[in-house]
Amino acid sequence: MNKKASAFCISLLLLSTLAFQNITIVRSTTEEEETEYYVKSTVTYSNKGSKAWNFTEREDRTVGLFMNSSWQTGYLVNSTVFIEAIENDTDGNQIAVLQFPEMLLDPGENISYAVTYRVVSKPRTLDGINETASESLDEIPEPLKERYLGAEGPWLVNDTELRSLALNLAGNESNVLTIIKNFVSWIAENINYTETHEVPLYPNETLIEGKGDCDDQAILLVTLSRIVGIPAFIQIGAIYKFGSSLTKTSYWGNHVTSVQKRIGWHGWAMVYIPPWGWLPVDLTYVFGGLESNSLNAITNAAVTWQGTIQYMNISQTDYVASTRETKEFLLANGFYVSLEDEMIEVPRQKNLFGEGAERLFPVIIILAAVLLLASSYIITRRLSRKEETPESLTKS
């Protein structure tokens, strides 16, 4: 398992989580067709320090692959450097390990690579999500509890204040969806959204500060859920931004710069709620908001839109610690990272017959069959006439 590699990738990626107030999307209420996107990511490492940057450690040259799920199919279609291996990380994500031409980046040198992905996004719906249909804590499978209730990663399930909060909010309730609604409502009322900071927060820090960005709030929800026995983890994805949207930001004294073209990165919680299974719970980017209905965090989460592409899961990796270690590593050594991500929507092919043509297809097929039969009859008659002899003609 390549735990450090995944953590380094996630650390840099989540520096570019989007500010949801500034994103413009058009969400169709009748998404009935597949939508196709290309995502191109370019990374440049620059050594402005006094000693070599060693890439024999694989974490600096690992990229994640967009996941395959019932909602999407992802492909890695191109890489400008050789792919050494494709494997799974600790969290179960597929990752690609890149083979750089040189494993040492000397002072004053740069190295760049680019990867291109193709993702087919499918129509997605979440129907019948309501408290009456939700099952109890006892209906959660034991293997999932063993896998997704632990304290590994950034989930501080043994923190006294977090435990007190979770148990008070859950009370004597056993309905899983009701408990999650209570958590969502409390976080929405007590934790203010703030644009991405330079390092993510642990859940106790978000609680103390009373604010956090998308993944900070998601970490808090995951922790509260795990404390009361509800399996949960974080999922990260890319959101398509319409128009000519371009943002450029820098972090850590310009040691990391990020350019985003028509793309924003986002994080949300994934929670196991029987009988439906794993459901998204989004606290910061919700169609319709949470004020009118806290269930919007699930049914109207950003990932329910086809323009949101699932990227990676985080269930065990402590990417909060990894991000802080990455920052210290770059600053201490004079190393710099430049990230550029671009998302392109592939136009759907228009029907040559225009709107409503699907209703004409049966008629077209019938007409084609009639024409084919008529043509066959005419050709057969002509051939038979050519084969008639002069004698047969005179006899007739």
C-alpha positions as CSV (number, residue, x, y, z in Angstrom):
1,M,0.0,0.0,0.0
2,N,1.3,3.4,-0.9
3,K,0.0,5.6,1.9
4,K,2.4,8.5,1.7
5,A,1.9,8.8,-2.0
6,S,-1.8,9.2,-1.7
7,A,-1.4,11.7,1.2
8,F,0.9,14.0,-0.8
9,C,-1.4,14.0,-3.8
10,I,-4.4,14.8,-1.6
11,S,-2.5,17.5,0.3
12,L,-1.7,19.5,-2.9
13,L,-5.1,18.9,-4.4
14,L,-7.2,20.2,-1.5
15,L,-5.3,23.4,-1.5
16,S,-7.4,24.1,-4.6
17,T,-10.9,23.4,-3.1
18,L,-13.4,25.8,-4.6
19,A,-15.1,28.7,-3.0
20,F,-18.7,27.7,-3.6
21,Q,-20.1,31.1,-3.6
22,N,-18.2,32.1,-6.7
23,I,-19.1,29.1,-8.9
24,T,-21.7,29.3,-11.6
25,I,-23.4,26.2,-12.8
26,V,-26.5,25.2,-14.7
27,R,-28.1,22.1,-13.3
28,S,-30.6,20.4,-15.4
29,T,-33.7,18.9,-13.7
30,T,-33.9,16.1,-16.4
31,E,-30.4,14.7,-16.8
32,E,-31.2,11.7,-19.0
33,E,-28.0,11.4,-21.1
34,E,-24.4,10.7,-20.4
35,T,-22.0,13.7,-20.2
36,E,-18.4,13.5,-21.1
37,Y,-15.5,15.5,-19.7
38,Y,-11.7,15.7,-20.2
39,V,-9.6,16.8,-17.2
40,K,-5.9,17.7,-17.8
41,S,-3.6,18.2,-14.9
42,T,-0.1,19.7,-15.3
43,V,2.4,19.7,-12.4
44,T,5.8,21.5,-12.4
45,Y,8.4,21.0,-9.6
46,S,11.0,23.7,-9.3
47,N,14.1,23.4,-7.1
48,K,15.2,26.9,-5.9
49,G,17.0,25.5,-2.9
50,S,20.6,24.4,-2.3
51,K,20.2,20.6,-2.3
52,A,18.7,18.0,-4.6
53,W,15.1,17.0,-4.5
54,N,15.0,13.2,-4.4
55,F,12.2,11.5,-6.3
56,T,13.1,8.0,-5.4
57,E,10.4,8.3,-2.7
58,R,7.3,7.6,-4.7
59,E,4.9,10.1,-3.0
60,D,6.1,13.0,-5.1
61,R,5.4,11.3,-8.4
62,T,2.0,9.7,-7.8
63,V,-1.3,10.8,-9.3
64,G,-4.8,9.6,-8.5
65,L,-7.2,8.1,-11.1
66,F,-10.8,9.2,-11.3
67,M,-12.8,6.4,-9.8
68,N,-15.3,4.1,-11.5
69,S,-18.8,4.0,-9.9
70,S,-22.4,3.5,-10.8
71,W,-22.4,7.3,-11.6
72,Q,-19.3,7.5,-13.8
73,T,-16.5,5.7,-15.7
74,G,-13.0,7.2,-15.6
75,Y,-10.1,6.6,-17.9
76,L,-6.4,7.7,-17.9
77,V,-5.9,8.6,-21.6
78,N,-2.5,10.2,-21.6
79,S,0.6,10.8,-19.6
80,T,3.7,12.7,-20.7
81,V,5.9,10.5,-18.6
82,F,6.1,6.7,-18.3
83,I,3.7,5.0,-15.9
84,E,5.7,2.7,-13.6
85,A,2.8,1.1,-11.9
86,I,-0.9,1.3,-11.2
87,E,-1.9,0.1,-7.7
88,N,-4.3,0.8,-4.8
89,D,-3.5,3.1,-1.9
90,T,-4.5,2.6,1.7
91,D,-7.9,4.1,1.1
92,G,-8.6,1.8,-1.8
93,N,-8.1,4.4,-4.5
94,Q,-6.4,3.5,-7.8
95,I,-3.2,5.5,-8.2
96,A,-0.6,5.7,-11.0
97,V,3.1,5.9,-10.1
98,L,5.1,7.9,-12.6
99,Q,8.6,7.2,-13.7
100,F,10.5,10.5,-14.1
101,P,13.5,10.6,-16.5
102,E,15.7,11.7,-13.6
103,M,15.2,10.8,-9.9
104,L,17.1,13.8,-8.7
105,L,16.1,17.4,-9.3
106,D,19.2,19.5,-8.8
107,P,19.2,23.2,-7.6
108,G,18.0,25.5,-10.4
109,E,16.2,22.7,-12.3
110,N,12.5,22.1,-13.2
111,I,10.6,19.0,-14.1
112,S,7.0,18.9,-15.5
113,Y,4.5,16.2,-16.3
114,A,0.9,16.2,-17.5
115,V,-1.9,13.6,-17.3
116,T,-5.2,13.7,-19.1
117,Y,-8.3,11.9,-18.0
118,R,-11.6,11.1,-19.7
119,V,-14.7,10.7,-17.6
120,V,-18.1,9.7,-18.7
121,S,-20.7,11.0,-16.2
122,K,-24.0,9.2,-16.0
123,P,-27.4,10.4,-14.9
124,R,-27.8,10.2,-11.2
125,T,-30.8,10.2,-8.9
126,L,-31.4,9.7,-5.2
127,D,-35.1,8.9,-4.7
128,G,-37.1,8.0,-1.7
129,I,-34.6,9.4,0.9
130,N,-36.8,10.1,4.0
131,E,-36.7,9.4,7.7
132,T,-39.6,7.0,7.6
133,A,-37.8,4.7,5.3
134,S,-34.5,4.9,7.1
135,E,-33.3,2.0,9.2
136,S,-31.6,1.9,12.6
137,L,-28.1,1.7,13.8
138,D,-28.5,-2.0,14.3
139,E,-29.0,-2.5,10.6
140,I,-25.5,-1.3,9.8
141,P,-23.3,-4.3,8.7
142,E,-20.5,-5.2,11.2
143,P,-17.7,-5.3,8.6
144,L,-18.4,-1.7,7.7
145,K,-18.3,-0.7,11.3
146,E,-14.9,-2.4,11.6
147,R,-13.6,-0.6,8.5
148,Y,-15.1,2.9,8.9
149,L,-15.4,3.7,12.6
150,G,-11.8,3.9,13.6
151,A,-9.7,6.8,14.8
152,E,-7.1,6.5,12.1
153,G,-6.7,9.5,9.8
154,P,-8.0,12.9,10.9
155,W,-11.0,11.4,12.7
156,L,-10.5,12.3,16.4
157,V,-13.2,9.9,17.7
158,N,-11.7,9.8,21.2
159,D,-11.7,13.6,21.7
160,T,-13.7,14.4,24.8
161,E,-15.5,17.5,23.5
162,L,-16.3,15.9,20.1
163,R,-17.7,12.8,21.8
164,S,-19.9,14.9,24.1
165,L,-21.2,16.8,21.1
166,A,-22.0,13.7,19.0
167,L,-23.7,11.8,21.8
168,N,-25.8,14.8,22.9
169,L,-26.9,15.5,19.3
170,A,-27.8,11.8,18.8
171,G,-29.5,11.4,22.1
172,N,-31.5,8.2,22.3
173,E,-32.2,8.3,18.6
174,S,-31.5,5.1,16.6
175,N,-32.8,6.2,13.2
176,V,-29.6,6.7,11.2
177,L,-31.0,9.4,8.8
178,T,-32.5,11.4,11.8
179,I,-29.1,11.4,13.5
180,I,-27.3,12.6,10.4
181,K,-30.0,15.3,10.0
182,N,-29.3,16.5,13.5
183,F,-25.5,16.6,12.8
184,V,-26.1,18.6,9.6
185,S,-28.4,21.1,11.2
186,W,-26.0,21.7,14.1
187,I,-23.0,22.2,11.8
188,A,-25.0,24.5,9.5
189,E,-26.1,26.7,12.5
190,N,-22.8,26.7,14.4
191,I,-19.9,26.4,11.9
192,N,-19.4,29.2,9.5
193,Y,-18.1,28.6,6.0
194,T,-14.7,30.1,5.3
195,E,-12.8,30.0,2.0
196,T,-10.0,27.4,1.9
197,H,-7.2,28.0,4.3
198,E,-3.6,27.1,3.7
199,V,-3.8,23.9,5.8
200,P,-6.9,21.8,6.6
201,L,-8.2,21.6,10.2
202,Y,-8.7,18.7,12.5
203,P,-12.3,18.4,13.7
204,N,-11.6,19.7,17.2
205,E,-10.0,22.8,15.6
206,T,-13.0,23.4,13.4
207,L,-15.2,23.1,16.5
208,I,-13.1,25.6,18.5
209,E,-12.8,28.1,15.7
210,G,-16.4,27.8,14.7
211,K,-15.6,27.9,11.0
212,G,-14.2,25.8,8.2
213,D,-14.2,25.1,4.5
214,C,-15.8,22.2,2.7
215,D,-13.4,19.5,3.8
216,D,-13.0,20.9,7.3
217,Q,-16.8,20.6,7.9
218,A,-16.9,17.2,6.2
219,I,-14.2,16.0,8.6
220,L,-16.2,17.2,11.5
221,L,-19.4,15.4,10.3
222,V,-17.4,12.2,9.6
223,T,-16.0,12.3,13.1
224,L,-19.4,12.8,14.8
225,S,-20.8,10.0,12.7
226,R,-18.1,7.6,13.6
227,I,-18.4,8.4,17.3
228,V,-22.1,7.2,17.3
229,G,-21.4,4.1,15.2
230,I,-22.2,5.4,11.7
231,P,-19.6,4.5,9.0
232,A,-18.3,7.6,7.2
233,F,-15.4,8.9,5.1
234,I,-14.6,11.8,2.9
235,Q,-14.8,12.0,-0.9
236,I,-13.1,14.5,-3.2
237,G,-14.2,15.5,-6.6
238,A,-14.0,18.0,-9.4
239,I,-16.8,20.4,-10.4
240,Y,-17.2,21.7,-13.9
241,K,-17.4,25.5,-14.1
242,F,-19.2,27.0,-17.1
243,G,-17.8,29.8,-19.3
244,S,-14.2,31.0,-19.4
245,S,-13.7,30.7,-15.7
246,L,-10.0,30.9,-14.7
247,T,-8.6,31.3,-11.2
248,K,-5.1,31.6,-10.0
249,T,-4.1,31.3,-6.3
250,S,-0.9,30.8,-4.4
251,Y,-0.1,29.3,-1.0
252,W,2.7,29.0,1.5
253,G,4.7,32.0,0.4
254,N,4.2,31.2,-3.3
255,H,5.7,27.8,-2.9
256,V,2.5,26.4,-4.3
257,T,0.6,28.0,-7.1
258,S,-2.6,26.8,-8.6
259,V,-4.3,27.7,-11.9
260,Q,-7.8,26.3,-12.5
261,K,-9.6,26.6,-15.8
262,R,-13.3,25.7,-15.7
263,I,-12.7,23.5,-12.7
264,G,-13.0,23.6,-8.9
265,W,-12.1,20.9,-6.4
266,H,-14.6,20.0,-3.6
267,G,-14.9,17.7,-0.6
268,W,-17.9,16.1,1.0
269,A,-18.8,13.3,3.4
270,M,-20.0,9.8,2.4
271,V,-22.1,8.2,5.1
272,Y,-23.6,4.7,5.3
273,I,-27.4,5.1,5.8
274,P,-29.4,1.9,5.6
275,P,-31.3,0.8,3.6
276,W,-29.8,2.9,0.8
277,G,-26.1,2.3,1.6
278,W,-23.4,5.0,1.0
279,L,-25.0,8.5,0.5
280,P,-23.2,11.9,0.0
281,V,-23.7,14.5,2.7
282,D,-22.6,17.9,1.6
283,L,-22.4,20.8,4.0
284,T,-21.1,23.7,2.0
285,Y,-22.3,23.3,-1.7
286,V,-25.9,22.3,-1.7
287,F,-28.6,23.1,-4.3
288,G,-31.4,24.9,-2.5
289,G,-29.3,25.4,0.7
290,L,-29.8,23.8,4.1
291,E,-32.1,26.4,5.7
292,S,-35.3,25.0,4.3
293,N,-34.5,21.3,4.5
294,S,-31.4,19.7,6.0
295,L,-32.0,16.7,3.7
296,N,-30.8,18.8,0.8
297,A,-27.4,18.0,2.1
298,I,-28.0,14.5,0.6
299,T,-30.6,14.8,-2.1
300,N,-29.2,18.1,-3.5
301,A,-25.5,17.6,-2.8
302,A,-23.1,18.8,-5.5
303,V,-22.2,15.3,-6.5
304,T,-25.8,14.6,-7.5
305,W,-25.1,16.9,-10.5
306,Q,-23.4,15.2,-13.5
307,G,-20.9,18.1,-13.7
308,T,-19.4,16.8,-10.4
309,I,-16.8,14.1,-11.0
310,Q,-15.8,11.7,-8.1
311,Y,-12.0,11.5,-7.7
312,M,-10.8,9.9,-4.5
313,N,-12.0,8.6,-1.1
314,I,-10.3,9.3,2.2
315,S,-11.1,6.8,4.9
316,Q,-7.8,6.2,6.7
317,T,-5.1,8.6,5.5
318,D,-4.4,11.5,7.8
319,Y,-4.1,14.1,5.1
320,V,-4.3,17.0,7.6
321,A,-1.0,15.9,9.0
322,S,0.4,15.2,5.5
323,T,-0.5,18.7,4.3
324,R,1.3,20.3,7.2
325,E,4.3,18.1,6.6
326,T,4.3,18.9,2.9
327,K,4.2,22.7,3.7
328,E,7.1,22.3,6.1
329,F,9.0,20.2,3.5
330,L,8.7,22.7,0.7
331,L,9.4,25.8,2.8
332,A,12.5,24.2,4.5
333,N,14.1,23.1,1.2
334,G,13.2,25.9,-1.2
335,F,11.1,23.6,-3.4
336,Y,8.1,24.9,-5.4
337,V,5.1,23.3,-7.0
338,S,2.9,24.7,-9.8
339,L,-0.4,23.1,-10.5
340,E,-2.6,23.7,-13.5
341,D,-6.0,21.9,-13.9
342,E,-8.4,22.3,-16.8
343,M,-11.8,20.7,-17.3
344,I,-13.4,20.5,-20.8
345,E,-17.0,19.4,-21.5
346,V,-17.3,17.4,-24.7
347,P,-20.4,18.7,-26.6
348,R,-23.1,16.1,-27.0
349,Q,-23.7,15.1,-30.6
350,K,-26.9,16.6,-31.9
351,N,-29.5,14.4,-33.5
352,L,-29.4,14.9,-37.2
353,F,-33.1,14.5,-37.4
354,G,-33.8,17.2,-34.8
355,E,-36.0,17.2,-31.7
356,G,-38.5,14.4,-31.4
357,A,-36.7,12.3,-33.9
358,E,-36.7,9.3,-31.6
359,R,-40.5,9.1,-32.1
360,L,-40.0,8.9,-35.8
361,F,-37.5,6.0,-35.7
362,P,-40.1,3.2,-35.8
363,V,-41.8,4.9,-38.8
364,I,-38.4,5.3,-40.6
365,I,-37.6,1.6,-40.0
366,I,-40.9,0.5,-41.5
367,L,-40.5,2.7,-44.5
368,A,-37.0,1.5,-45.1
369,A,-38.2,-2.1,-44.9
370,V,-41.0,-1.4,-47.4
371,L,-38.6,0.3,-49.8
372,L,-36.1,-2.6,-49.4
373,L,-38.8,-5.2,-50.3
374,A,-40.1,-3.1,-53.2
375,S,-36.5,-2.8,-54.6
376,S,-35.9,-6.5,-54.2
377,Y,-39.1,-7.3,-56.0
378,I,-38.3,-4.9,-58.9
379,I,-34.7,-6.3,-59.2
380,T,-35.9,-9.9,-59.2
381,R,-38.5,-9.2,-61.9
382,R,-35.9,-7.5,-64.1
383,L,-33.5,-10.4,-63.7
384,S,-36.2,-12.9,-64.6
385,R,-37.2,-11.0,-67.7
386,K,-33.5,-11.0,-68.9
387,E,-33.4,-14.8,-68.5
388,E,-36.5,-15.4,-70.8
389,T,-35.7,-16.9,-74.2
390,P,-37.1,-15.7,-77.6
391,E,-39.1,-19.0,-77.7
392,S,-40.7,-18.4,-74.4
393,L,-41.7,-14.9,-75.5
394,T,-43.3,-16.2,-78.7
395,K,-45.2,-18.9,-76.7
396,S,-46.7,-16.3,-74.5
